[in-house]
Amino acid sequence: MSWLTSVRNALSFVVPKKDGGDNLWHKCKGCGQMVFLKELEDNLHVCPNCDYHERIGPILRFKYIFDEGSYTIIPLPRVQDDPLKFRDTKRYADRIKAARTATAEGDALITARGLIEGQKVVVGVQDFAFMGGSMGLAVGEAFVRGVQNAIEDRCPYIIFTAAGGARMQEGILSLMQMPRATVAIQMLHDEGLPYIVVLTDPTTGGVTASYAMLGDVQIAEPGALIGFAGQRVIEQTIREKLPEGFQRAEYLLEHGMLDMVKHRKELRATLASLIGYLCTKQAA
């Protein structure tokens, strides 16, 4: 025990430091202001000052989208964790273990079946916190399993995308998930079932080049970064300066790449309306 600590303990009027004080506030990545965490949570993790949509994981997304207590997680299919025995500055197997520990999730895509305003639906959510939401064998299998469950339940499949692209540690095996997902979507269409995509921040790379842009309806959250290659790479390739915000949701909506941009507070009602409209024929 240091001399300073001894003196503090001897002075009864010194107010002891309370635990958890650092967790009461959150610094908004959009406007930089400090937001009371409880207020942020009550606002669906959207900044009340600037409307910046914070990135959220699958569990929160399910909570905001599904009817309360109506959903169950679909078990993640088992795949080989490190098929190529890849290693860069550290082993790929160690990176997966670290991501699983940090997120408490099996991989970057979690799917669940449940109800949205009483209507059956299967929802998949990519988590950018899990290795940048990257697409590998596990994500591809989870996507296909989600589609299969939607076909079994005779309901739409909704995917919330958030990814940096294909998972480089799995090489060609990760790229093979692009055509696999495309075939799965066609299976859904063959059954007359809707496929709805909600693009969240960020959705890039091979995910954008495959299932993220194949929805019957394309929705995005405000301000979401959506693209294939990075802006700097494109500018260096074409040797031109790109417009401000050209890879943001609002720009893509103006140029016909999206059907709508919806605030997080409006997403649940919007999805419920779409399901009701698109599944009317199916229900009949």
Secondary structure, 3 states (H helix, E strand, C coil): CCHHHHHHHHCCCCCCCCCCHHHCEEECCCCCCEEEHHHHHHCCCECCCCCCECCCCHHHHHHHHCCCCCCEEECCCCCCCCCCCCECCCEHHHHHHHHHHHHCCCCCEEEEEEEECCEEEEEEEECCCCHHHCECHHHHHHHHHHHHHHHHHCCCEEEEEEECCECHHHHHHHHCHHHHHHHHHHHHHHCCCCEEEEEEEEECHHHHCCHHHCCCEEEECCCCEECCCCHHHHHHHHCCCCCCCCCEHHHHHHCCCCCEECCHHHHHHHHHHHHHHHCHHHHC
